Each structure stands twice: as structure tokens, then as C-alpha cells.
Amino acid sequence: MNLQLVRRQLGLLLLVLSALILLIAAFSALDYRFDHLREGAACRALLVAGLIGSLIGVLCWRLGAKDRRELGRREAMLLVAGSWFLGAAVAAAPYRLWASFAVATVGDGPHEFCSYINCYFEALSGLTTTGATTLTQIDTVPRSLLLWRALTHWLGGLGIVVLFVAVLPMLGVGGRRLFRVESPGPTPEGVRPRIQDAARVLWLIYSGLTIAEVIALRLCGMAWFDSVCHTFATLATGGFSTHDSSIAAYASSWIHCVIIAFMVLAGVNFGLYHQITQGKWRSAWRDAELCVYLGLMLIAAIVICASCLINRPAPMQGQSAGLVIRDAVFQTVSIQTTTGFCTADFDTWSFVAKAALITLMFVGGSAGSTGGGIKVIRIMIAVKVMAAELEHVFRPKVVRAVKIGGATVEPELKLATLVYILGIFACFAVGACGLMILESGKDIDITTAATASIATLNNIGPGLARVGTTQNYAWFGGASKLLMCVLMAVGRLELFTIAVLFSPRFWRST
């Protein structure tokens, strides 16, 4: 294990994050006129955090600067996992420092960010694009910290490490390994042979969609600041909002429709956008996973709309059918893409609607998208394997290949897919049981524990009951929050990248 090389690359990560924190500090200085006391404390917090992060980054980089060896597979996996956990520690620093400075200068009461565990939870939730929050009064947080909070989403969307590959060609062949470990889903499709070029193309596409949504939201009447923050959260399928009531704070149906459209786009395999840029429109549109992704979303939306119209929950009483359908479609798309934005309290919906949403929580978006969950392609492979095994029961002599979109699924991929799905359900069960045990003194119910486990593991954010759309995660104890942090990392980096760190053989020199 070449720990020196890993340390060097982690140092570069800290330098990039610290530079961005300092950039937000500059925004805070310009925004000082809106709130002298809060923005003053926020500016100092961002400045100090950026300088400390830069110092640690330079130190880590210099300690490994003489090591020029290639980045191996194990080093790549350790670097990816370390990037998220260490990156969250740096990203949490502005929150904690602001809480200290604000209490000292403004005289505010205890804030959620007075606890570093809460800050770390918020930062990792941002980087993993989970969107679970410990904040109870988001509107009181300085705009600069809300912008940093949203930016952590945007960075985590396609991955900080993929950004490294895009801007640091010296990684060479190791960059390919890093990209493959970081890319969500079984395989990153539609990329160029040179991995640096592929990463740059994906980030250009990502940036282009970001600019398009910011402009679209502004044209619909949303303020520039809110447009930027909500765009960062939408394209990353994160869900952090600048308001306690999330997207429900905006009455404009145009705003809701724009966000729905971009959530759908964010849940699509970004490799298909790369194909489109090369003029391969037809092959991209005929992609098997894309068809299932859109079809599943359509079916779920119809079921949930029908359920909300037939058995209207109390908050929807008196609303027009159009508004009910709008909110039902919005929540369907938000949950399947694992964005987590809310326009309605779906905890009050019927059993059928909630069951459909929980199912979508496990499915998630497409492979190669910014969405979380098991991924549509894995569900497709699992269903095909089950169908083949069912046929084998009554036709044992027939050997039928499992195909997805005309391509044969290799036995290794079939096994890996089934093991992954089993592992996710095992993590869900362990997470739910762990929360029940850790929070037993707070009379936690099984619905809360189970959906909190699902929501963090699959990077969704809101769940049901005490972690529903009108609730938050502030009331959990420190140990429970750390457990959910692990679940968030497992969901974002995918199970095996985290699981291998607990294997003694992984750490051996050969």
C-alpha cells in the first residue's frame, strides 16, 4: 500500500476545497451589506477554515511530493474513500467556526452547528448529495454558508475525485483507476479512451446543465442566489434548499416544472449526454436503461397521482386536481432521482403512495448519473437473472444468456450485481437496527429508524415519521449521526469501496 502517494493526492484535495472555501469567503465579504453581524462572522469563519485547510493540504502534499509511483487499484479505492471522509472534515469547518464566532459576537442561543458532529453530518450529507440536514431554521444561516452548503452538493455530484482526474493529468493510468472507482454504477459508459478527456467532457456537460438551470429558474422568477443554490442541489440530486419548506416556499408552478425537468436529466446516465454531443442521438435515446428509468418513473407517477386524487390527504384537501398532480409528480421524480426536494408532506399520503415512494428510494437513478440508490441497471440485471432462473426450473436443459440492450451480461457482473443488492439490503437492516438500539431512550419507532436508514444509505434525505419532510435529523444522538454518516458514504461511494477498507488483506503490502 503506497500511503505516501495517497497522502499527496489527499493534500491536493484539501487545497482544492480550501481554495473554494476562500472563494466563498470573498462572496461573503461582498455580501456583508445584507447582514453585517452574521456575514461578518461567516466571512471570518470561511477565511480561517480556508487557511487552515490550505496549510494542512500543503503539508500533506509536501510529505508525499517525492513519490512518483503510479496510483494502483488499492490506492485509488483508499483515496476515493479518504477524499469523502477527509473532505467532509474540511467542509464542516466553516459551519463550526461560524457557530463559535456568531455566538460570541451576536449573542445567539445554542445553534445546531455548535456541535462538530452536526457540522460533519451536514458536510458529508452535502458531499454525498444526501440532503439530510440537522438545521431547524435554515433561513437564519448566512447566505455565504448556504452557498457553501449548496456548493458541496455540486462538487459531490459527479465527484470531487473525477474533478481531480479532469484537472490533474499527472495521475496517468492511475487516473483511469480513480475514475472507475468513483463513477457511480456498474460501469461508466460512453467515455473516451483517454480518461482525462472523458472527465473533462462530463464536467463540461455538468457545467452546461448548471448554467441552463440557473437561467431557467431566474426567468421563472426565482432570485439569482436561490437559483444558483437550488441548481447546485438539483443537478447533484442533493436536495439542500435555502428555505425550511424547501421548494414548497415557491408557489410558481413554472419553478416546480423546471426543477422536475432538471431532476429527470440529472438522473440520466451522463455518458448518454456524451453520446449526444458526438451526434449519436438515436443510440442514446434507445438506451435500455434510459427507457426503463423513464418508464418506471411514469408508472410510479400515475400510481401516486391516482392515489392522491382518490384518497386526498388532509394537506391536499381543497387543492385543485392540477396542484395535486403537480405535487405528486414532483415528489415521484424527487424521490426516484434521490434529490429529496419537497413540495408536499408525503408522510400524510396513503399507504399505496408511501409504499411506491419507498420502492423508488431503493431503485434510484441510472448508472453514471448523480443519483443514488441501487441504480436502474442493477434492478434490470437482477430481474433478468431471476427470470432466467425461473425458466431454468421447468426447462433445465435450456441455457439462455442474460442480455441488456442487446449486450450479454457476463457471469461475473451478474454475481456482483446480486451480491451488491444483497449487501445494500443488509446495510439497510443493520442501519435500522443500529438506530433502534442507539435511540432506544428516545422512543424511536420502526418507521423512523427504517426510513432514516433508507434515506441516508440511498442518499435521499427525507424519510417518514420523525425524519419526514417537515422534520430533520437534529434530534438524533451523536453516535446515530456517525452511523448515518457511514451509511451515506456507503451509498455514495457504493458498498464495495467502503467494505474493502475493513479487510486486513487490503492493507497488506503485497
Secondary structure, 3 states (H helix, E strand, C coil): CCHHHHHHHHHHHHHHHHHHHHHHHHHHHHHHHHCHHHHHHHHHHHHHHHHHHHHHHHHHHHHCCCCCCCCCHHHHHHHHHHHHHHHHHHHHHHHHHHHHHHHHHHCCCCCHHHCHHHHHHHHHHHHCCCCCCCCCCHHHCCHHHHHHHHHHHHHHHHCHHHHHHHHCHHHCHHHHHHHHHHCCCCCCCCCCCCHHHHHHHHHHHHHHHHHHHHHHHHHCCCCHHHHHHHHHHHHCCCCCCCCCCHHHHCCCHHHHHHHHHHHHHHCCCHHHHHHHHCCCHHHHHCCHHHHHHHHHHHHHHHHHHHHHHHCCCHHHCCCCHHHHHHHHHHHHHHHHCCCCCCCCCHHHCCHHHHHHHHHHHHHCCCCCCCCCCCCHHHHHHHHHHHHHHHHHHHCCCCCCCCEECCEECCHHHHHHHHHHHHHHHHHHHHHHHHHHHHCHHHCCCHHHHHHHHHHHHCCCCCCCHHHCCCCCCCCCCHHHHHHHHHHHHHHHHCHHHHHHHHCHHHHCCC
